[in-house]
Amino acid sequence: MSREELTAWMAEHLRVVSVISDVADTLGDLERQVVQTLDPPLNLDHVKTSPMRVTLRGLRAGGDT
């Protein structure tokens, strides 16, 4: 997939939502809860390892999987 194709896919399928918090120290916990709940396939942090994520980590590192 080219960078342009990925960008088009992200524009069509992904959204960004801002959250206002009075206590900035809680944002890390909030991020972890959201990611664990939604389990986005391209996210590598705060989620369980899967064969797809192992492959993705290798691709992002530029190595073989």
DSSP file (Angstrom, degrees, kcal/mol; ACC not computed):
  #  RESIDUE AA STRUCTURE BP1 BP2  ACC     N-H-->O    O-->H-N    N-H-->O    O-->H-N    TCO  KAPPA ALPHA  PHI   PSI    X-CA   Y-CA   Z-CA
    1    1 A M              0   0    0      0, 0.0     2,-0.1     0, 0.0     0, 0.0   0.000 360.0 360.0 360.0 132.0    0.0    0.0    0.0
    2    2 A S     >  -     0   0    0      1,-0.1     4,-2.5     4,-0.0     5,-0.2  -0.332 360.0-109.3 -78.5 164.3    1.4    3.4   -0.9
    3    3 A R  H  > S+     0   0    0      1,-0.2     4,-2.5     2,-0.2     5,-0.2   0.884 121.0  52.4 -58.9 -39.8    1.6    6.3    1.4
    4    4 A E  H  > S+     0   0    0      2,-0.2     4,-2.3     1,-0.2    -1,-0.2   0.901 109.3  48.4 -65.5 -41.4   -1.1    8.0   -0.6
    5    5 A E  H  > S+     0   0    0      2,-0.2     4,-2.4     1,-0.2    -2,-0.2   0.909 112.3  49.0 -65.0 -41.6   -3.4    5.0   -0.4
    6    6 A L  H  X S+     0   0    0     -4,-2.5     4,-2.7     2,-0.2    -2,-0.2   0.919 110.7  50.5 -63.8 -43.5   -2.8    4.8    3.4
    7    7 A T  H  X S+     0   0    0     -4,-2.5     4,-2.4     1,-0.2    -2,-0.2   0.909 111.2  48.4 -60.8 -42.9   -3.6    8.5    3.8
    8    8 A A  H  X S+     0   0    0     -4,-2.3     4,-1.6     2,-0.2    -1,-0.2   0.905 111.9  49.7 -64.4 -41.5   -6.8    8.2    1.8
    9    9 A W  H  X S+     0   0    0     -4,-2.4     4,-2.2     1,-0.2     5,-0.3   0.928 111.5  48.5 -63.2 -44.6   -7.8    5.1    3.9
   10   10 A M  H  X S+     0   0    0     -4,-2.7     4,-2.6     1,-0.2    -2,-0.2   0.907 108.9  53.0 -63.4 -41.5   -7.1    7.0    7.1
   11   11 A A  H  < S+     0   0    0     -4,-2.4    -1,-0.2     1,-0.2    -2,-0.2   0.845 115.2  42.1 -61.6 -33.1   -9.1   10.0    6.0
   12   12 A E  H  < S+     0   0    0     -4,-1.6    -1,-0.2    -5,-0.2    -2,-0.2   0.826 127.4  26.5 -81.8 -33.0  -12.1    7.8    5.3
   13   13 A H  H  < S+     0   0    0     -4,-2.2     2,-0.3    -5,-0.1    -2,-0.2   0.636 105.7  70.5-111.1 -16.7  -12.0    5.5    8.3
   14   14 A L     <  -     0   0    0     -4,-2.6     2,-0.3    -5,-0.3     0, 0.0  -0.774  50.6-172.3-111.7 150.9  -10.3    7.3   11.2
   15   15 A R        -     0   0    0     -2,-0.3     2,-0.5     2,-0.0    -3,-0.0  -0.964  15.4-140.9-134.8 152.3  -11.4   10.2   13.4
   16   16 A V        -     0   0    0     -2,-0.3     2,-0.4     2,-0.0    -2,-0.0  -0.957  17.4-172.0-114.1 133.0   -9.7   12.3   16.1
   17   17 A V        -     0   0    0     -2,-0.5     2,-0.3     2,-0.0    -2,-0.0  -0.989  13.7-142.4-126.1 130.6  -11.7   13.3   19.2
   18   18 A S        -     0   0    0     -2,-0.4     2,-0.4     2,-0.0    -2,-0.0  -0.697  11.6-159.0 -92.1 146.6  -10.3   15.7   21.7
   19   19 A V        -     0   0    0     -2,-0.3     2,-0.5     2,-0.0    -2,-0.0  -0.991   8.5-143.8-126.2 127.9  -11.0   15.2   25.4
   20   20 A I        -     0   0    0     -2,-0.4     2,-0.4     2,-0.0    -2,-0.0  -0.777  22.7-179.1 -91.5 131.7  -10.9   18.0   28.0
   21   21 A S        -     0   0    0     -2,-0.5     3,-0.2     1,-0.1     6,-0.0  -0.996  29.8-155.1-134.1 136.4   -9.5   17.0   31.3
   22   22 A D  S    S+     0   0    0     -2,-0.4     2,-0.6     1,-0.2    -1,-0.1   0.684  93.9  52.5 -77.8 -18.5   -9.0   19.0   34.5
   23   23 A V    >   -     0   0    0      1,-0.1     3,-2.0     2,-0.0     4,-0.3  -0.881  65.5-171.1-123.4  98.4   -6.3   16.6   35.6
   24   24 A A  G >  S+     0   0    0     -2,-0.6     3,-1.6     1,-0.3     4,-0.4   0.770  81.1  71.3 -61.0 -26.3   -3.7   16.0   33.0
   25   25 A D  G 3  S+     0   0    0      1,-0.3     4,-0.3     2,-0.1    -1,-0.3   0.682  93.1  57.3 -64.8 -16.4   -2.1   13.2   35.0
   26   26 A T  G <> S+     0   0    0     -3,-2.0     4,-2.2     1,-0.2    -1,-0.3   0.532  80.9  87.5 -91.3  -6.3   -5.1   11.0   34.2
   27   27 A L  H <> S+     0   0    0     -3,-1.6     4,-2.7    -4,-0.3     5,-0.2   0.859  84.2  54.8 -65.2 -35.8   -4.8   11.3   30.4
   28   28 A G  H  > S+     0   0    0     -4,-0.4     4,-2.2    -3,-0.3    -1,-0.2   0.918 110.3  46.2 -62.3 -43.0   -2.4    8.3   30.1
   29   29 A D  H  > S+     0   0    0     -4,-0.3     4,-2.3     2,-0.2    -2,-0.2   0.895 112.0  51.7 -65.5 -39.6   -4.9    6.1   31.9
   30   30 A L  H  X S+     0   0    0     -4,-2.2     4,-2.5     2,-0.2    -2,-0.2   0.922 109.3  49.9 -62.7 -44.1   -7.7    7.4   29.7
   31   31 A E  H  X S+     0   0    0     -4,-2.7     4,-2.7     1,-0.2     5,-0.3   0.934 110.4  50.1 -59.3 -46.0   -5.6    6.6   26.6
   32   32 A R  H  X S+     0   0    0     -4,-2.2     4,-2.4     1,-0.2    -1,-0.2   0.910 111.4  48.5 -60.2 -43.6   -4.9    3.1   27.8
   33   33 A Q  H  X S+     0   0    0     -4,-2.3     4,-1.9     2,-0.2    -1,-0.2   0.910 113.0  47.3 -64.1 -42.9   -8.6    2.4   28.6
   34   34 A V  H  X S+     0   0    0     -4,-2.5     4,-2.9     2,-0.2     5,-0.3   0.939 113.9  46.7 -65.0 -46.7   -9.8    3.7   25.2
   35   35 A V  H  X S+     0   0    0     -4,-2.7     4,-2.6     1,-0.2    -2,-0.2   0.903 113.2  48.7 -64.6 -41.1   -7.2    1.7   23.2
   36   36 A Q  H  < S+     0   0    0     -4,-2.4    -1,-0.2    -5,-0.3    -2,-0.2   0.855 114.6  46.5 -67.8 -32.7   -7.9   -1.5   25.2
   37   37 A T  H  < S+     0   0    0     -4,-1.9    -2,-0.2    -5,-0.2    -1,-0.2   0.932 121.5  34.5 -72.7 -46.6  -11.7   -1.0   24.6
   38   38 A L  H  < S-     0   0    0     -4,-2.9    -2,-0.2    -5,-0.2    -3,-0.2   0.773  86.5-158.1 -81.5 -26.3  -11.4   -0.2   20.9
   39   39 A D     <  -     0   0    0     -4,-2.6    -3,-0.1    -5,-0.3    -4,-0.1   0.918  12.7-155.6  47.7  55.7   -8.5   -2.6   20.2
   40   40 A P    >   -     0   0    0      0, 0.0     3,-1.4     0, 0.0    -1,-0.2  -0.415  11.9-134.8 -63.6 132.2   -7.4   -0.7   17.0
   41   41 A P  T 3  S+     0   0    0      0, 0.0    -2,-0.0     0, 0.0    -3,-0.0   0.754 100.8  49.6 -64.4 -26.4   -5.5   -3.1   14.8
   42   42 A L  T 3  S+     0   0    0     14,-0.0     2,-0.4     2,-0.0    -3,-0.0   0.533  89.1  99.1 -90.2  -5.1   -2.7   -0.7   13.9
   43   43 A N    <   +     0   0    0     -3,-1.4    10,-0.0     1,-0.1     3,-0.0  -0.657  44.3 179.4 -83.7 134.4   -2.0    0.3   17.5
   44   44 A L        +     0   0    0     -2,-0.4     3,-0.4    12,-0.1     2,-0.3   0.570  56.7  81.9-108.7 -13.7    0.9   -1.5   19.2
   45   45 A D  S    S+     0   0    0      1,-0.2     3,-0.1     3,-0.0    -2,-0.0  -0.731  98.7   5.8 -97.1 142.9    0.7    0.1   22.6
   46   46 A H  S    S+     0   0    0     -2,-0.3     2,-0.3     1,-0.2    -1,-0.2   0.640 107.3  99.5  68.6  17.5   -1.6   -0.9   25.4
   47   47 A V  S    S-     0   0    0     -3,-0.4    -1,-0.2    -8,-0.0     2,-0.1  -0.887  79.3 -91.5-130.9 162.5   -3.0   -3.9   23.6
   48   48 A K        -     0   0    0     -2,-0.3     2,-0.2     1,-0.1     5,-0.1  -0.402  47.0-104.4 -70.6 148.5   -2.3   -7.7   23.6
   49   49 A T        +     0   0    0     -2,-0.1    -1,-0.1     4,-0.1     3,-0.0  -0.489  44.2 175.5 -71.0 141.1    0.3   -9.1   21.2
   50   50 A S     >  -     0   0    0     -2,-0.2     4,-2.3     1,-0.1     5,-0.2  -0.932  46.1-104.1-139.1 162.9   -1.1  -10.8   18.1
   51   51 A P  H  > S+     0   0    0      0, 0.0     4,-2.1     0, 0.0     5,-0.2   0.891 122.9  52.2 -55.6 -39.3    0.5  -12.4   15.1
   52   52 A M  H  > S+     0   0    0      1,-0.2     4,-2.5     2,-0.2     5,-0.1   0.895 109.4  48.6 -64.7 -39.5   -0.6   -9.4   13.0
   53   53 A R  H  > S+     0   0    0      2,-0.2     4,-2.7     1,-0.2    -1,-0.2   0.846 108.3  53.9 -71.7 -32.6    0.9   -6.9   15.5
   54   54 A V  H  X S+     0   0    0     -4,-2.3     4,-2.0     2,-0.2    -2,-0.2   0.934 111.7  45.8 -63.3 -45.0    4.2   -8.9   15.5
   55   55 A T  H  X S+     0   0    0     -4,-2.1     4,-2.5    -5,-0.2    -2,-0.2   0.925 112.9  50.1 -61.8 -45.5    4.3   -8.5   11.7
   56   56 A L  H  X S+     0   0    0     -4,-2.5     4,-2.7     1,-0.2     5,-0.2   0.906 108.4  52.2 -61.2 -43.5    3.4   -4.9   11.9
   57   57 A R  H  X S+     0   0    0     -4,-2.7     4,-1.7     1,-0.2    -1,-0.2   0.916 111.2  48.1 -60.0 -42.7    6.1   -4.2   14.5
   58   58 A G  H  X>S+     0   0    0     -4,-2.0     5,-2.0     2,-0.2     4,-0.6   0.902 111.6  49.2 -64.2 -41.3    8.6   -5.8   12.2
   59   59 A L  H ><5S+     0   0    0     -4,-2.5     3,-0.8     1,-0.2    -2,-0.2   0.907 110.7  50.0 -65.0 -41.3    7.4   -3.9    9.1
   60   60 A R  H 3<5S+     0   0    0     -4,-2.7    -1,-0.2     1,-0.2    -2,-0.2   0.842 109.3  52.1 -65.9 -32.0    7.6   -0.6   11.0
   61   61 A A  H 3<5S-     0   0    0     -4,-1.7    -1,-0.2    -5,-0.2    -2,-0.2   0.592 114.2-120.0 -79.4 -10.0   11.1   -1.4   12.2
   62   62 A G  T <<5S+     0   0    0     -3,-0.8    -3,-0.2    -4,-0.6     2,-0.2   0.600  74.6 114.7  83.4  10.2   12.1   -2.1    8.6
   63   63 A G  S   <S-     0   0    0     -5,-2.0    -1,-0.3    -6,-0.2     2,-0.2  -0.462  72.0 -88.1-106.1 179.6   13.1   -5.7    9.2
   64   64 A D              0   0    0     -2,-0.2    -1,-0.1     1,-0.1    -3,-0.0  -0.525 360.0 360.0 -82.5 155.2   11.8   -9.1    8.2
   65   65 A T              0   0    0     -2,-0.2    -1,-0.1    -7,-0.0    -7,-0.1   0.392 360.0 360.0-109.7 360.0    9.1  -10.8   10.2
